[in-house]
Each structure stands twice: as C-alpha cells, then as structure tokens.
Amino acid sequence: MERRQERAPLHHRTRYLFDRTLARSTGALLGWLALCCLAIVVPVSALLVWTDPHAPHSLSGRLTQVWRTSAETLRLGAATGAPLRMLLSVLLGLIALLCVSTVVGVVTTSLGDRLTELRRGRSRILEQDHTVVLGWSDQIFPLVAELIAARPVGLRHVITILADRDPATMESALTAALGVTEGVRLECRTGPPTDPDALALVTPGTARTVTVLPAEDTDGDLTVVRTLLALRTLLHTENGPRVVAAVRDGRYVPAARLAAGPHGTVLETDRTTARLLLQSAAHPGMSSVLRDLLDFSGAEFHVSDIPEAVGLTFEDVALRLETSCVVGILRADNSPVLTPAPRTVLEPGDRLVTVAYDDRLFQLTDCRAQVDTTAMAPPSPRPDSPSRLLLLGWNRRAPLIVDMLRRTALPGSVLDVVTAADTGSPPNGTPGSESPSPLHVVHRTGDPADPETLSGLDLSVYDSVIALGADQETCPERSDDRTLLSMLTLRSWEETTHGVLPVVAEMSDHRSRRVAPLGRASDIVLRGELTALLMAQIVHNPDLAAVFEEIFAVRGGALALRTADHYVLAGREASFATVVAAAWERDECAIGYRPHDPHAYRPHDSVRLCPDKSQQRVWSADDEILVLTAGRGKRDIPDLSRYALPGMRPERGGGDSQPSAPESSAAHSPPNW
C-alpha cells in the first residue's frame, strides 16, 4: 500500500530552503544579506530617480543615476564610465566596508567581553578603609542594612560582598531588600571565599573590617574556618583589619577563634538564637527590645570617655547623665565591669559603657535632686512559680533550649515537646546527673503544622509557646511555611477562646515577619538576626566586643523586663531618676521602660530607651522596666554531652558534646559567643 505524501505549502518549503541555506556557511548568510539589500535599495533608488523632475530624460542617464544612488547608499563608490571602472569601484567599496566592519566587530567583541567580565564579578577592587563581607546567608540583609545606617553622615563608603553566587543576583537582592543606598556603593564579586585568589579581588588587606558569614549548608561552619585560614594568607598579623566571624555550632568556636587570630571576634548564632527565643518566651516583646538596642536607628550601646567622671563613684555618675543610661565600666585593659557595685570609683583610663542615642560627649548634670526616695518600693522577693512551656518542632537549637531550661527552671516546671518523628518516651531528669532535673520533659509525637495535633492539646495551661523552624539544610524552601501554619492554628485558638497565648516563632526569611499572624503577645525571632546586629555593632565599634561577650555569653539572660511596682510605688508620680536609684539598690541598671497601654493591640512593641532622668510620670503596676541585671556567675555555656533530646538521637550540627574552653585561657582569648 503506497503511503500518501502530503505536499507542504509553498511558504513552508520556501522557509525551509531559506533556513537550510543559512545553516551552510557564513558566505551564504552574506549572499542572502546582499540580495536583500539589493532587493530593497535598487527599486527604491529607481523610484527616487523616476520621480525626480531634474533627472535625465534618457534611459541610460536615468540608469546611471540609479547606479550612483544605490552605490552611495551601500557605500560602494559612485564611479561611472567603463564597466571595468565601475567594477573596481565596487571592489574598493567592498574592501572598505570589510575593513570598517572588522574594526567595529573587534571593538564590539572587546567591549562585550569586558562587560561580561565585569558582570561575572572577577575584577579587582582597589579601595581603602572599605568593609568586606564574605559569604551569603539570610544574615546579610540586616548586616548590610546596619552597616549602611552606621555610616557617618556626609561620608561615602564602599561595602564589598564576596560569595560564590552571581554578582548581578546578589546586587539585585540587596537593592530590593534595602532600597536606595545613598552615599554607599555596593560592590559584589563572585568566587569562593575559601580561595585566597578570590579573596584578593576584594583587597581585604586595605579594608577597615572583614566579616565572615556562615553558609546555609551542612558544612557551613567548616567553610567559615577555611575562609578565616585563607584570610591569614592575605592579612598582616599586627596591623590587619578587624575580623568578625560567626559559626552556628559551638564546637567550631575554638577552631574559628584560632583561625581568626588576635584581631578576630567569633560569635555563635545557634546559642544566641536559642537564648533569644527563651528570653522572648519569658518576656514577651524582648525580641523587639534587643533589636532597638542593637540597631543604629535609635539608642544603642556606646563606650564613652568622660574625664570629668574620674574619681566619682559609679552611682554618682549614673545620676549625672540626663539623657543616657550608664551600665558599666570598660577598664584601661579593655576588661568590662557591668553593673558594678554603686560605690565603685572610676579610675584614670576607665571609660563608661552607656546606652544613648548618639556617642557625643556627655555633659555631667546633677540629677540627684530628682530622686524621690518616698516613692521607691521597698525591696521584696519576687514570687516565682513553676512554668509550663510548649516546644513545637525540632532543629539544631532545640538541644540548647532544653539544656538552658534544665539549668534555670524552677522545680515542677514542665516542657512539652511536639515533634513529627517518633522519638520514644523521654525520661524525667537529666541523664547522668546525681539529682533529678527540676524540669519535667514530656515528648509527644505529631506534626506541629497539623491543626489536629494542636487541637489535641490543652493550650490554656501553657505559659508560652516556642515554634521552631526546620534547618535550612533539611528543608531549605519551606522552613517558614510550616511554622506559619502552626501560628495560624494558635492564632485561631486565641480568637475562639478570647485568650492570650504568648507565642515566639523562629523564622529564617525576613519577609515572613510581615505576613505572620501575630497575636497580642506573639513575636518573631529571625534566625541569626541578633548575631548580624551584634556583628554590625562590633564592626562599628570594636571595643563593644568585650561588653557584648559579658552581656550575652557570660551572664546569659542579663537583660530583663520587670514590673514597675518592683521599683516604685504603683500610682505614684516619680521621675525616671527615682527608678534608676531604686534599681541600683537591687544591683541593676535601669535602661528604659515599657508603658502599659490597655487599648493597644500589641502593647509590647512600645519600648522607650534611656528617657530623661527628670521625666515625671505616674507609674502603674503593669508598666515594665528594662534592666541590666548583675547576673554574676560562671560562663553560660551549656554542656550537651549529657544528652540530646531524651529518647532522640542528636541532630547533625546539634552535637553530642559541647566542650568548654578552660577558664585560664578564656580571659586571654578573643571574645566568643
């Protein structure tokens, strides 16, 4: 049976013949180009000649005029006469056209290659006193934003970012997140920060500071250590720039500290985030308080040199600063003494650690007359009771949270852990300890994002809820979405029961905060945001490294929110100087207050830092005072070698051992968290 062949339409066959001819060679392409030009130029030239009233009347004259017009259009020369003469004119025109086209092609190719090289981010930056950021993670957005905010007004600054990503993608992401950055130039370069040749592109040797961010993968901390080692090949040991790095797992802190050298500061993101989650669970709104203290948009920590304060007691100095709150002393050897005894005398070389809106020189003014001792509340022990906490989800920071609770919880406290994996029945107490732990841990199996799992719990018995997001390496794209599902269920419970449930949710993407369904006492903790803010503060003022180590590493939860009736009598009008004096009697430094507004939907967001000492107001029992507590004690480093999660194998990166540095070497090593 013959197969019937359908004949294709003429325009399809013509298109196929044309495409096949173009695919043969460059000569065929030039031939078609010449034919197309002639098919357009010659008829149009003829039309111009025939419509010209001054054109020759003879046919030969008009054809000659058509030739001249076409030749001038195609730049082939316009010689007339013998055919050989016209042929030579065409040849010279073609040669000239070829030479000009070759030059244009060479220039265009060179410029294109150069632009491509610039877009690839492989050109070297020649700058002085610029800021270098190595690596890429979610922390880069708050870090760069604070570096821009800390720039002195009127001065231009260059921030260079080196990461193994496309530079155009990095620049567009930063521009979209930060907006227009006037006075700051962002320079993105591509390459692995662990390669010394790639590091040379950003000239770290002439930089003011170098910051190293942890990568969002399983071996991100190893990448940080290798990057610090690569930096040592390019930096001078004595007069090199300040290096600030961050790792996630505390086990890599000693190695990172050694690799960073004497000018390095190493922070630990997981422990800092875990501590912030617990502080926010105990004090709703603490996350926003710390953001206000550590960003450059309002009041922040400063180290101030006030010669007039030498010889005065610390208590006298605290009541002589009208618009700032003094919280400690930085000795001449850069050792911090926070919340010292009120009678501590300032010696020559000492500097004050203050919380203020700027770092200008402070004028001492006597505010002691503003202290009303009759309005002070008598010291009384604060009643503490066992708490019950709900922990939803599990990640690298969960063992740190459980360990901190075990060491600080009151007897009778309960921690309910809900995870999707079957982890068995957790035992009570701490494994390997001689006495049982005051914290009773109960493990429940279920999906925290499933409404049925949460509806099976009596949420009214919990004092607070912590919702943990999955680690980036295990769930890189949907880590925040499941946490949002849990928050929706908890928010629905609040609306149904008309209750208030303090919820602290951990997120990784800064855009998730804007869409999160927050209740009256809910808060969002961005993973690594606090570490990024600390890094920016240390980059701006290296002297604060030791101060932050004392606040966030040695003392742990040194910042606290206490009700105002703990310091002044409720219903009495008193100045903030009275609150400061009452706090000193309890070995605490008052930094600010949070007024209670019963009509505000989220009353925890209005914190007023370092108000004027002479400011008078009527204090209610629901107002809260932000204080820096004494918290004197040993370093707050958890020991995870005793357990992971009871009945559960430790996660990779969570660690089954947590070695601590010897106390003898801690005083001589760079700060670490």
ZAMARGU-4260 file (C-alpha; in steps of 0.2 Angstrom, whole numbers, plus 5000, padded with zeros to 4 digits):
<rodrens>
0) 5000/5000/5000 | 5008/5016/4995 | 5009/5029/5008 | 5001/5046/5003 | 5013/5060/5004
5) 5006/5077/5008 | 5014/5092/4999 | 5019/5106/5011 | 5013/5123/5007 | 5024/5134/4997
10) 5029/5147/5011 | 5034/5132/5022 | 5045/5125/5008 | 5052/5142/5005 | 5056/5145/5024
15) 5064/5128/5025 | 5075/5131/5010 | 5080/5148/5017 | 5084/5141/5034 | 5094/5127/5026
20) 5104/5139/5016 | 5108/5150/5031 | 5115/5135/5040 | 5128/5131/5027 | 5141/5144/5030
25) 5144/5162/5033 | 5146/5165/5015 | 5128/5160/5012 | 5122/5172/5025 | 5132/5186/5017
30) 5125/5182/5000 | 5107/5182/5007 | 5111/5199/5015 | 5117/5206/4999 | 5102/5200/4989
35) 5090/5208/5002 | 5099/5224/5002 | 5099/5225/4983 | 5081/5220/4983 | 5077/5235/4993
40) 5090/5248/4988 | 5089/5247/4969 | 5070/5248/4967 | 5069/5262/4980 | 5083/5271/4971
45) 5075/5269/4954 | 5059/5276/4961 | 5068/5291/4968 | 5076/5294/4951 | 5060/5292/4941
50) 5050/5304/4952 | 5064/5317/4952 | 5059/5331/4939 | 5078/5336/4937 | 5083/5318/4932
55) 5090/5315/4915 | 5077/5311/4901 | 5087/5297/4893 | 5085/5279/4899 | 5104/5277/4900
60) 5106/5293/4910 | 5092/5288/4922 | 5100/5270/4924 | 5117/5279/4928 | 5108/5290/4941
65) 5100/5274/4949 | 5118/5266/4950 | 5125/5282/4959 | 5111/5282/4971 | 5112/5264/4975
70) 5131/5265/4976 | 5131/5280/4988 | 5118/5271/4999 | 5128/5255/5000 | 5145/5265/5001
75) 5152/5256/4986 | 5158/5271/4977 | 5149/5280/4963 | 5162/5280/4949 | 5154/5279/4931
80) 5161/5275/4914 | 5168/5259/4908 | 5162/5243/4916 | 5179/5239/4922 | 5180/5256/4931
85) 5163/5253/4939 | 5169/5235/4944 | 5185/5242/4953 | 5174/5255/4962 | 5163/5241/4969
90) 5178/5231/4974 | 5186/5246/4983 | 5169/5249/4992 | 5168/5231/4997 | 5186/5231/5004
95) 5182/5247/5014 | 5166/5240/5020 | 5175/5224/5026 | 5189/5234/5035 | 5177/5245/5044
100) 5166/5230/5049 | 5181/5221/5055 | 5186/5236/5066 | 5168/5238/5073 | 5167/5219/5076
105) 5184/5219/5086 | 5179/5234/5096 | 5161/5227/5100 | 5168/5210/5104 | 5181/5218/5116
110) 5168/5228/5125 | 5156/5214/5126 | 5170/5203/5134 | 5174/5217/5146 | 5156/5219/5151
115) 5154/5201/5153 | 5169/5200/5164 | 5163/5214/5174 | 5146/5206/5176 | 5154/5190/5182
120) 5162/5200/5196 | 5180/5195/5193 | 5188/5212/5193 | 5199/5218/5207 | 5193/5231/5219
125) 5206/5245/5224 | 5198/5253/5239 | 5204/5259/5256 | 5195/5258/5273 | 5181/5249/5265
130) 5170/5235/5273 | 5172/5217/5266 | 5158/5204/5269 | 5162/5186/5265 | 5148/5173/5262
135) 5130/5174/5259 | 5115/5170/5270 | 5099/5177/5277 | 5110/5187/5289 | 5117/5198/5275
140) 5102/5209/5274 | 5101/5215/5292 | 5120/5216/5292 | 5122/5227/5277 | 5107/5237/5282
145) 5115/5241/5299 | 5132/5244/5291 | 5124/5257/5280 | 5115/5265/5295 | 5131/5266/5304
150) 5139/5276/5291 | 5144/5294/5296 | 5133/5307/5288 | 5141/5315/5273 | 5154/5302/5270
155) 5154/5290/5256 | 5158/5271/5260 | 5161/5256/5250 | 5154/5239/5255 | 5160/5224/5245
160) 5152/5207/5246 | 5161/5191/5240 | 5151/5175/5238 | 5150/5160/5226 | 5135/5167/5218
165) 5131/5178/5203 | 5135/5196/5207 | 5120/5203/5197 | 5109/5192/5208 | 5117/5197/5224
170) 5116/5216/5219 | 5098/5215/5214 | 5093/5205/5230 | 5101/5218/5241 | 5094/5233/5231
175) 5076/5225/5233 | 5078/5222/5251 | 5087/5238/5256 | 5081/5251/5243 | 5091/5266/5238
180) 5108/5267/5247 | 5113/5285/5245 | 5131/5288/5250 | 5135/5269/5250 | 5142/5259/5235
185) 5139/5241/5235 | 5152/5230/5225 | 5148/5212/5223 | 5161/5200/5217 | 5159/5181/5214
190) 5171/5167/5220 | 5173/5155/5234 | 5178/5165/5250 | 5189/5150/5254 | 5201/5153/5239
195) 5215/5166/5243 | 5214/5171/5224 | 5196/5175/5225 | 5199/5185/5242 | 5212/5195/5233
200) 5198/5203/5222 | 5191/5212/5237 | 5208/5218/5244 | 5205/5213/5262 | 5222/5219/5267
205) 5217/5238/5265 | 5199/5235/5272 | 5193/5243/5288 | 5184/5227/5294 | 5181/5210/5287
210) 5165/5200/5292 | 5163/5181/5288 | 5145/5174/5287 | 5141/5156/5290 | 5135/5147/5274
215) 5117/5139/5275 | 5123/5121/5272 | 5128/5106/5282 | 5146/5111/5282 | 5144/5129/5284
220) 5155/5131/5299 | 5169/5122/5291 | 5168/5134/5277 | 5170/5148/5289 | 5185/5141/5297
225) 5193/5138/5280 | 5189/5156/5275 | 5197/5163/5291 | 5213/5152/5286 | 5213/5159/5269
230) 5212/5177/5276 | 5228/5174/5286 | 5237/5172/5269 | 5232/5190/5264 | 5232/5199/5281
235) 5246/5206/5292 | 5246/5199/5309 | 5250/5215/5318 | 5240/5229/5309 | 5227/5220/5299
240) 5209/5224/5299 | 5197/5218/5312 | 5189/5201/5308 | 5172/5197/5314 | 5165/5179/5310
245) 5150/5169/5315 | 5148/5150/5316 | 5132/5140/5320 | 5139/5126/5331 | 5148/5129/5347
250) 5160/5115/5344 | 5168/5125/5330 | 5171/5141/5340 | 5189/5136/5347 | 5195/5132/5329
255) 5187/5148/5322 | 5195/5158/5336 | 5212/5151/5332 | 5210/5154/5314 | 5203/5172/5316
260) 5219/5177/5326 | 5221/5191/5339 | 5211/5204/5329 | 5196/5192/5327 | 5179/5190/5336
265) 5169/5174/5334 | 5150/5174/5338 | 5139/5158/5339 | 5122/5160/5330 | 5113/5145/5337
270) 5116/5148/5355 | 5112/5167/5353 | 5096/5162/5344 | 5091/5149/5357 | 5094/5162/5371
275) 5084/5175/5362 | 5069/5163/5360 | 5069/5159/5378 | 5070/5177/5384 | 5056/5181/5372
280) 5046/5167/5379 | 5049/5173/5397 | 5047/5192/5392 | 5035/5195/5378 | 5042/5208/5367
285) 5061/5206/5372 | 5065/5202/5353 | 5060/5220/5348 | 5069/5227/5363 | 5085/5219/5358
290) 5083/5225/5340 | 5080/5243/5347 | 5096/5241/5357 | 5107/5234/5344 | 5102/5243/5328
295) 5108/5260/5323 | 5091/5268/5321 | 5089/5273/5340 | 5098/5271/5356 | 5112/5258/5357
300) 5127/5254/5367 | 5142/5266/5367 | 5159/5267/5375 | 5162/5285/5381 | 5177/5294/5388
305) 5171/5306/5401 | 5187/5314/5410 | 5176/5323/5422 | 5169/5307/5429 | 5186/5301/5436
310) 5186/5300/5455 | 5167/5299/5456 | 5158/5284/5461 | 5148/5274/5449 | 5131/5278/5457
315) 5135/5297/5456 | 5139/5296/5438 | 5123/5286/5434 | 5113/5301/5441 | 5123/5314/5432
320) 5119/5309/5415 | 5102/5316/5410 | 5100/5308/5393 | 5109/5292/5394 | 5110/5277/5405
325) 5126/5271/5411 | 5128/5252/5413 | 5146/5248/5416 | 5164/5252/5415 | 5177/5247/5402
330) 5194/5247/5411 | 5210/5253/5404 | 5214/5235/5399 | 5198/5233/5390 | 5190/5222/5403
335) 5172/5226/5406 | 5164/5228/5423 | 5145/5229/5420 | 5133/5234/5434 | 5147/5236/5447
340) 5144/5240/5465 | 5137/5258/5467 | 5152/5263/5477 | 5165/5258/5463 | 5176/5273/5460
345) 5181/5277/5442 | 5200/5277/5439 | 5210/5286/5426 | 5209/5277/5409 | 5192/5270/5413
350) 5178/5273/5400 | 5159/5272/5403 | 5148/5259/5395 | 5131/5269/5391 | 5115/5267/5382
355) 5112/5283/5372 | 5105/5289/5356 | 5122/5295/5350 | 5140/5295/5355 | 5143/5313/5358
360) 5152/5320/5373 | 5141/5319/5388 | 5139/5334/5400 | 5138/5329/5418 | 5122/5337/5426
365) 5117/5333/5444 | 5100/5324/5444 | 5101/5318/5462 | 5088/5331/5466 | 5075/5322/5455
370) 5076/5306/5466 | 5061/5304/5477 | 5065/5291/5490 | 5047/5291/5497 | 5041/5284/5480
375) 5053/5269/5480 | 5045/5252/5483 | 5053/5243/5497 | 5064/5228/5492 | 5054/5212/5492
380) 5057/5195/5484 | 5048/5192/5468 | 5037/5177/5469 | 5042/5164/5456 | 5032/5149/5451
385) 5035/5134/5440 | 5031/5136/5422 | 5024/5126/5408 | 5031/5128/5391 | 5026/5120/5374
390) 5040/5117/5361 | 5034/5114/5343 | 5047/5106/5331 | 5065/5101/5332 | 5081/5108/5325
395) 5099/5111/5330 | 5094/5125/5343 | 5082/5113/5352 | 5095/5104/5362 | 5102/5121/5368
400) 5084/5127/5373 | 5081/5111/5383 | 5098/5112/5392 | 5095/5131/5396 | 5078/5126/5403
405) 5085/5112/5413 | 5098/5123/5422 | 5087/5138/5425 | 5069/5131/5428 | 5061/5130/5445
410) 5056/5113/5452 | 5040/5107/5445 | 5042/5116/5428 | 5036/5106/5413 | 5042/5106/5395
415) 5031/5098/5382 | 5040/5094/5366 | 5030/5090/5350 | 5039/5083/5335 | 5034/5074/5319
420) 5047/5060/5322 | 5044/5045/5334 | 5057/5049/5347 | 5051/5037/5361 | 5046/5042/5379
425) 5058/5055/5386 | 5063/5051/5404 | 5062/5064/5418 | 5078/5072/5425 | 5094/5074/5417
430) 5104/5059/5411 | 5120/5056/5420 | 5116/5068/5435 | 5116/5063/5453 | 5100/5073/5457
435) 5084/5074/5446 | 5082/5089/5435 | 5069/5102/5441 | 5062/5102/5423 | 5050/5088/5418
440) 5051/5084/5399 | 5036/5076/5390 | 5038/5071/5372 | 5023/5070/5361 | 5023/5063/5343
445) 5013/5073/5330 | 5015/5086/5316 | 5016/5103/5324 | 5009/5111/5307 | 4994/5099/5308
450) 4979/5108/5317 | 4973/5091/5324 | 4989/5089/5333 | 4987/5106/5342 | 4969/5104/5345
455) 4973/5088/5355 | 4982/5099/5367 | 4975/5110/5381 | 4984/5126/5376 | 4976/5136/5391
460) 4989/5128/5403 | 5004/5134/5394 | 5013/5150/5399 | 5021/5152/5382 | 5024/5143/5366
465) 5040/5142/5356 | 5038/5136/5337 | 5055/5131/5329 | 5058/5131/5310 | 5067/5117/5301
470) 5085/5119/5297 | 5089/5126/5280 | 5099/5111/5275 | 5085/5099/5279 | 5070/5110/5272
475) 5078/5125/5263 | 5062/5131/5254 | 5048/5128/5265 | 5055/5130/5283 | 5045/5145/5287
480) 5029/5140/5279 | 5026/5125/5291 | 5029/5137/5306 | 5016/5149/5299 | 5004/5135/5298
485) 5007/5132/5317 | 5005/5150/5321 | 4988/5151/5311 | 4981/5137/5322 | 4987/5145/5338
490) 4980/5162/5332 | 4963/5154/5329 | 4963/5147/5346 | 4966/5164/5353 | 4951/5171/5343
495) 4940/5157/5348 | 4944/5157/5367 | 4947/5176/5368 | 4963/5171/5377 | 4981/5177/5376
500) 4994/5165/5372 | 5012/5171/5371 | 5020/5163/5355 | 5038/5165/5349 | 5041/5159/5332
505) 5058/5156/5324 | 5059/5161/5305 | 5073/5162/5293 | 5066/5174/5279 | 5064/5192/5284
510) 5049/5193/5273 | 5040/5180/5284 | 5039/5193/5298 | 5027/5204/5288 | 5014/5190/5284
515) 5015/5181/5301 | 4998/5180/5310 | 5004/5189/5326 | 4993/5189/5342 | 4994/5201/5356
520) 5009/5193/5364 | 5017/5185/5349 | 5034/5188/5342 | 5045/5183/5328 | 5063/5179/5330
525) 5073/5179/5314 | 5086/5166/5314 | 5103/5174/5315 | 5097/5192/5315 | 5103/5196/5333
530) 5120/5189/5328 | 5120/5200/5312 | 5116/5215/5323 | 5130/5211/5335 | 5142/5209/5321
535) 5137/5226/5314 | 5140/5234/5331 | 5157/5227/5333 | 5162/5232/5316 | 5157/5250/5320
540) 5165/5250/5337 | 5177/5235/5341 | 5178/5240/5360 | 5160/5233/5362 | 5165/5216/5358
545) 5170/5213/5376 | 5154/5221/5383 | 5143/5210/5372 | 5153/5195/5377 | 5149/5199/5395
550) 5130/5203/5392 | 5126/5188/5380 | 5139/5175/5384 | 5144/5176/5402 | 5128/5182/5410
555) 5116/5174/5398 | 5099/5182/5401 | 5106/5198/5409 | 5093/5209/5401 | 5076/5208/5409
560) 5059/5216/5410 | 5052/5218/5427 | 5035/5226/5433 | 5037/5244/5439 | 5030/5241/5456
565) 5046/5231/5459 | 5055/5249/5460 | 5042/5262/5463 | 5025/5263/5471 | 5011/5260/5460
570) 5000/5275/5457 | 5014/5287/5462 | 5021/5301/5451 | 5040/5299/5451 | 5055/5303/5439
575) 5065/5290/5430 | 5079/5295/5441 | 5070/5288/5455 | 5068/5271/5445 | 5087/5272/5442
580) 5091/5274/5460 | 5079/5260/5465 | 5087/5249/5453 | 5104/5252/5460 | 5098/5246/5477
585) 5095/5229/5468 | 5111/5229/5459 | 5103/5233/5442 | 5104/5246/5429 | 5088/5253/5423
590) 5089/5257/5404 | 5071/5261/5399 | 5053/5257/5402 | 5038/5250/5393 | 5022/5259/5397
595) 5006/5249/5398 | 4993/5254/5386 | 4977/5243/5389 | 4970/5249/5372 | 4985/5244/5362
600) 4983/5228/5352 | 5001/5224/5354 | 5007/5234/5370 | 5024/5225/5370 | 5031/5235/5355
605) 5032/5252/5363 | 5049/5252/5372 | 5056/5269/5377 | 5075/5268/5380 | 5086/5280/5390
610) 5072/5293/5394 | 5077/5309/5403 | 5081/5307/5421 | 5070/5322/5425 | 5055/5314/5416
615) 5040/5313/5428 | 5026/5301/5426 | 5013/5291/5436 | 5019/5273/5436 | 5006/5259/5436
620) 5009/5241/5442 | 5008/5235/5424 | 5022/5246/5417 | 5038/5237/5414 | 5056/5242/5417
625) 5070/5236/5406 | 5086/5232/5417 | 5103/5225/5415 | 5104/5213/5430 | 5120/5209/5439
630) 5120/5190/5435 | 5137/5187/5442 | 5142/5169/5439 | 5151/5157/5428 | 5150/5157/5409
635) 5134/5152/5402 | 5139/5138/5391 | 5128/5123/5391 | 5135/5105/5392 | 5127/5094/5379
640) 5137/5079/5382 | 5125/5073/5394 | 5110/5071/5382 | 5102/5076/5366 | 5084/5076/5367
645) 5078/5062/5379 | 5074/5047/5368 | 5080/5055/5352 | 5097/5054/5343 | 5106/5071/5341
650) 5104/5081/5325 | 5119/5084/5314 | 5126/5100/5320 | 5117/5100/5337 | 5131/5090/5344
655) 5133/5077/5357 | 5147/5085/5365 | 5150/5103/5370 | 5167/5106/5376 | 5171/5122/5385
660) 5186/5132/5385 | 5197/5132/5400 | 5194/5146/5412 | 5213/5151/5412 | 5213/5154/5393
665) 5196/5162/5392 | 5202/5178/5399 | 5216/5180/5385 | 5207/5174/5370 | 5196/5184/5358
670) 5178/5186/5363 | 5166/5172/5358 | 5148/5168/5360
</rodrens>
